[in-house]
Structure formats: structure tokens, C-alpha cells
Amino acid sequence: MASRVLDATSFYAGVPFSSQEKSFTTPLVFEEIKHIKQSHGAVQTLIDLGRLNIIEPEKKFTDIVLEKASKTGDLPSLSKEDVSVLALCIQIDGELITDDYTVSNVAKHLELRVIPIMTKGISKVLDSVYFCPACNKVLKKMSSCPICGSKLKKKSAEKKPSAKHI
């Protein structure tokens, strides 16, 4: 069985609290979710029982995620926490438990197994581009169009069938 890597949405959905399986997450996600069920010490209990392991991903795996997300156009939409769980998933050859569509998209580009929680998950792997809605110019991500000053928006550049869709 593959190692389960949990992002913050997994904790909000209660995944590690309703499962006996061993799970992994990163220190960044742990900081984001440690308030969950704090009064009962639920997260700490999972750690104490060995059902939740917190691992800092190695830099080389983080670099792989950053490079791929930059190529797909998803990098500006990913948080440090998102990058960390993707990197950990590569590092331990795990399966990612998430409902985050951007994280799922990058994971699919990295050929990682993604298990959605409360959604159907993504059905297509997308590359994203940024465009100016006023002058329709396609640009690399920046906050506004250098031509007319309008705020850029993100859209799909091309659609590909999702590989390894679970």
C-alpha cells in the first residue's frame, strides 16, 4: 500500500481522524492545521500513536515541484504548503489525498496518484496561461498587463486527458 500524504483539506475533511492508516504531512501543513480539534489533542494523539508522521521534504524534490508548476502555469496559485506536500509525495513515492484542483493538476503533471476526498477530482490535466481580459494579450504571470494595466486572469492553455485518474 502506498504512503498517504495529506494536505490541509484532508485534515479539514477529517481523513486522518477516521482512518487507521499511517499518514504523512509536512511541517508547513502541520502549522496550518494544528488548531484542528486542539482542545482534544487529536492531531497530537495521531502523532503519538505513529499514525501521522511529519516530514520536511528534501530541497531537490521541492525544486522538481517548483519547476513543473512553473511550466504548467500553476506556480502562482500554489502555497508553500501545497508545494511541500507535492514534494513529500514525490520523495516517499506516496499518494496525495486532496480536493485542491491546482494541487491535483500539478500532481497529475508529476504523475502522482491523487485521491480526492469529497469531490470527483480532476478529469483533465491542464496547462495554464495568463491573459489580459481587456486586450486579450497572453502573458507570463504578473499582476497586471504591461500594455493596458488590467489585472491578468488565468485560463486553460490546453486540455489533456488525465493520466492515472482515480
SULLIN-V52574 format. One record per pair of residues at least 24 apart in sequence whose C-alpha atoms are under 6 Angstrom apart, sorted by sequence separation. I is the first residue (numbers start at 0). J is the second residue. If there is no record, write none. Layout:
i = (I/I)
j = (J/J)
//
This chain:
i = (129/61/128/60/128/26/127/22/23/25/127/128/21/22/23/24/25/126/127/21/23/25/56/126/56/126/125/124/123/123/124/123/122/28/27/71/72/71/72/9/3/4/2/3/4/5/6/1)
j = (153/86/153/86/154/53/154/50/51/53/155/156/50/51/52/53/54/155/156/51/53/55/86/156/87/157/158/159/159/160/161/161/161/80/80/126/127/127/128/97/93/94/93/94/95/96/97/93)
//
